[in-house]
């Protein structure tokens, strides 16, 4: 039964991710991304990482996607400003990013042990190991990310309040 749920959620995640890419409507792409986030959360739950699964649903599928939908509705991607040379720009951007992704996958695959798990880290999904790691090993990136998010919020407020 667990394998069936795994394969079903993996298939939903892949189909939803492909739908995000090929969908013409930005709103439908965002809704497909929510489906992808939820199926990944189920996969986290199956791995025993209940806290990560809950955060995946609450933060990404909840708050971040609501923000995306508001931004999409605010900028109106169906306008003429977004329609010109869209495919050409997408191809120019997609090819280098796909090459970088391929190189990252080639680099990451040998790090996985023979049983499919990373042998250098203990795979625990509880909150205590995550908090210890976050506030000891990854304290600087955590703080830099919080400053980056603060700057992004301030920039969004400045852009929203600007009057021409």
Residue pairs with C-beta under 8 A, 6 or more apart in sequence:
2 46
5 42
5 46
6 43
6 46
9 39
9 40
9 42
9 43
9 46
10 39
10 43
12 35
12 36
12 39
13 36
13 39
13 40
13 43
16 32
16 33
16 35
16 36
16 39
17 32
17 33
17 36
19 28
19 29
19 32
19 35
20 29
20 32
20 33
20 36
21 29
23 29
23 32
26 72
26 77
27 69
27 72
27 73
30 65
30 68
30 69
30 72
33 65
33 68
34 61
34 65
37 56
37 57
37 60
37 61
37 65
38 56
38 57
38 61
40 56
41 53
41 54
41 56
41 57
41 61
42 53
44 50
44 52
44 53
44 56
44 125
45 53
47 123
47 125
48 123
48 124
48 125
49 124
49 125
50 125
51 125
51 126
51 127
51 130
52 125
52 130
53 125
111 118
111 120
112 118
113 119
117 123
122 129
134 142
135 142
